[in-house]
Amino acid sequence: MIRDALQAKQQIKKWIDSQTYLPPFTTEDWECLHQIEYILAKFEELTLTVSKRQPQISLAVPIYYELHDILKDAASREGEFSGLRPDVASAVSSGLNKFKKYYDLMDGQDAYYVAQILDPRFKTYPSPRVDSIVTSGPDEPAARTIEARILQRLQPPKRQLSDIESAHTVDELIRMSSNDHSLIFAYFYCIFDEAAFQDPVNILGSLLAQLSESIPSVLESIWPLYKATTKSSAHRRPIDIGAIEDAIIKHTSGAKRVILLIDAINESVYKEIIIRSLLKISNLAPNLRILITGTTDVIPGQHANIIHMNASIVRDDIDAFIRFRMQQDETLRNLSARLQDQIWATILEGADGSFRWTQLSLETLGSLRTAKSIRETLQTLPVTLRETYIHILERIPPSDWELSRNALFWLSFSKRSLTLPELNEAVVLEEMRTDFDDDLKLVSPQIILDICQGLITQDEFGSVKLSHASIKDFLTSEWIRSSSVRFFSLNYATADETIMRLCLTYLCLDNFRLGFACSIDSIAAREHEHPFLEYAAQFWATHGGSCSFDDRDRQLVNNLFNSQYLPRRGNFGVWVQTLIPEVPIVAIETTHPLYYAASFGLVPVVKAILASVPSAEIDARGGRYGSTPLFAACWRGNYETAELLLQAGADPYVVDTSSGLTIFSLPKSAKFSRLLATLHKGLENMTIGHDVKAQATIVECADPGLDTGQMPERAAWGTDTEGANGDDNEICSLVEDPGLAMDFLAVSPFTDPTLEGFEKQILQLFPRLEPALIHRFASAQLRRYNILLNFQRNHLDVVINGSCRSGEYCFALGGGASSLQLPNDPGGSSQGMDVSRNFDRLSDMGETTAPVAEFPPGVPLPPVSRFPSQFECPICFQVKKFKKPSHWLKHVQDDLQPFTCTFPDCSEHKLFKRKADWVRHETERHRQLEWWACLYPDCSKKCFFRKDNFVQHLVREHKMPEPKVKKTSDSSSERHSEAQRELDVDRLWEIVKQCRQEIKQTSQESCRFCGNIFDNWKKLAVHMSKHLENLAMPLLGLAKQNGASDGSPLYPAGIAGRRSCD
């Protein structure tokens, strides 16, 4: 098996490496290839330690099946994987056939033991007890319970019910549902040391996903919610648990019977929430049955039929388990048959239904060295599981008490499993430390496993866990606090606070004062040297979410946040980079700590920050998506934090640049509705909410500037700062007029990118528009979208071929940006510098910075934080020089071409880059409010709609003098000639004035989009230009999310990503 798997890996790697010119694979194809290599690498790692013991071999089976399915999927891709050698699939099939032979040779004891870790398709060992519970006759109590729709609960007697029994329950229900199409089954195992496996949304979501295989319609209620916020999986908002409950209730009320099983619910810290949800579902779904296993009475008797599993039910299972373990353990296997029979009888009699006690007793006996010591220990085995744990703890030397207690503490309350290197650093952490050197580290990396033998275990993937959930129950019980091992007692109430403080202490160590790293290799080296860094960065705020924060805690947080003023943002920069490894350096440099405090819902921290943050920074964008603190808080459901931000003056109308939404467009919940009720008067009358049909969410919000007579201090989209003159300049200057501020439409960019999809979106946004304009604008949207996609496709081709013209500036090939020569740097010493790598020096030179908040809503952030700079545009992928942030805004507009003629009868379907060009087109071609008629009788060109064109006509056709700048004349003849020319120019301007014709404008004109009425066509033009810009802007996000392959990331994992320090 190992040889076959390694051969498969080598063949696939050889095939990938041999491709000098890659075919035009889709990103899905790339993902499939890399998934193949990942699974094979995982298999290789697992099987390096494989032996002839059945349990270890059995762990490989699910991996083989994953590999087989992926190769089968690859083979069905119509020749796109023609280079994939057939012997790869053959090697996998050979491995499966070998395992099948081995499996056929298994006896019942072997299969019984390994059933809990095998892939479900191998779990065929029958369990008749489950069959009797679910399908018993009408006179049986279990059947009456099912008819009464009461929750059934399988509860073990006194001690832990075997995981194997639950596994066989699942096996049998899977078999029954596969044979009976009127029965649907779904299940979930809670895991005490993994927070993700305890989360109620994850549990119900997993059950719903399994139900969807038999009831596809169950996704009809969920899929729109899943797509409603954003297509980016990294930036997708979790679905509310109530929506999952409603979907299960709605779609399990048919004729089919549905059985849900949740195993070990006592191992979830959210068991009360889970139980409430299950009771709600059970009460409202008549054909649904729910089975729960656990060790405590989590459901009152009036709501459930509690079935106590007595010891006799699992006696045969424990019997098989004892025999199996005695054959596998080298010490016990070599004992005399008489002593083996004595061990078997003693353990079986004392087990009383507890597999955990049985396992620990056998491990204790197997660790002894002589038959005499085994006989003596057999006579003094602890009677109960509690006594067993006491015995194990009492064997720990006093010198190791603190170390072992720390290990048990971290493994009991950490939010995920810890690796041994992580745990080795965590157990020696002390509050108030400022550095961490080699003298603090454990001399032997394995010492923790040796000290806590029997209480903790390390799995084949390197994760260290408590050996059993009952250990945590024992350590946190009231009883242990007055026992002989009370030193090891743990307290739920203070655990999160202690871990948060230790994590913050670790993040504030002097080891991390140097700040963020500038390369992937540097990041990896740092995390290898400091293995606990990842956990501390990822989970300090999670632990802190349930803490009240005293002065001591706030000081720790301040120490971390204030380090942002150190070079490369100090410890703060290391935290952010570890938290989000893919975050650009520009985001680390510009993101205010308030953003992360709001995102994590740290209410006391947010309060402290708001007391010192200027109001202008409350809406400062940050993070990898350029969101505001308010949007991040609402996105993650931290509504108390959001309310604090609103009270401090946060702007709820700011559009999130990544999702295209405001907070009003996020899915509603009871808490969110209460939050919205706190906004200013009149807000409750507005249309806010979420369309469950996944249509574009539209919210019209009055601009707050209208109340104060002031515009928000942000750059205006579409403001032409250069190249405008005459009336066009007057048009552009009107953007600054607060009276022209329009209601902003928060439009979700998740439109179907087809002509019909854009027409549908535009009709929803602007129902007043004429059909001809809807069609024209939709066609323009489709053209823009295709242009943006072509930019991406063409760039992807040259990146794959290694021939990108951007050269050293190509981010996809590991390039970066460079600074340009600064005005106060005539020597050019800054020429060619990487902006991020030299940010300290550039800052000293007075380079123009580009705060995230400076850019209007929807404008993508530039890949640099300082100007002037030269870099590759992430939209058109051309290398450009940008002297200041406004030049970036102007370039984005050039790429997007947001302006289209708004007159229905226009035959010129042109996209305009500049507002001035669009205004000129509408003025000359359609409005024609003024024109110039040539007075010369024999002139063939009578009418001109632009003054400059008419002037040129007079100069060229009628030999009038061309107006130009006056020149200084020295001689009298030159002065006389210049005077005559000035008279002729004056005569020209007099003719221009005489030839001008105009039509008196009607008193009022309404906007074709929204119906607002204006008494000046220039103000109307500015207003409609905003509609056009807001309509076109979400295309940037839509094209970015869809990429070059309609929904997949643009660049596959095999292509070098953008460097961190660009």
NORLIN-V179757 format. One record per helix or strand of 3 or more residues. SS is the DSSP state (hx for helix, st for strand). FROM is the first residue (numbers start at 0). LEN is the number of residues. If there is no record, write none. Layout:
SS/FROM/LEN  SS/FROM/LEN
This chain:
hx/1/17  hx/26/21  hx/53/22  hx/85/19  hx/107/10  hx/119/3  hx/127/8  hx/140/7  st/150/6  hx/162/17  st/182/7  hx/194/3  hx/199/15  hx/215/13  hx/232/3  hx/240/11  st/256/7  hx/264/3  hx/270/14  st/287/7  hx/300/3  st/303/6  hx/310/18  hx/329/4  hx/336/15  hx/354/12  hx/370/9  hx/384/10  hx/397/16  hx/419/7  hx/437/3  hx/446/5  st/455/3  st/462/4  hx/468/7  hx/478/4  hx/485/3  hx/491/16  hx/509/3  hx/519/10  hx/532/12  hx/550/15  hx/566/13  hx/584/6  hx/592/7  hx/602/8  hx/614/3  hx/628/7  hx/638/9  hx/662/3  hx/669/7  hx/682/3  hx/704/4  hx/725/11  hx/737/3  hx/754/11  hx/770/31  hx/806/3  hx/810/3  hx/838/6  hx/851/3  st/868/4  st/878/4  hx/884/12  hx/914/13  st/929/4  hx/946/11  hx/971/24  st/995/3  hx/1016/29
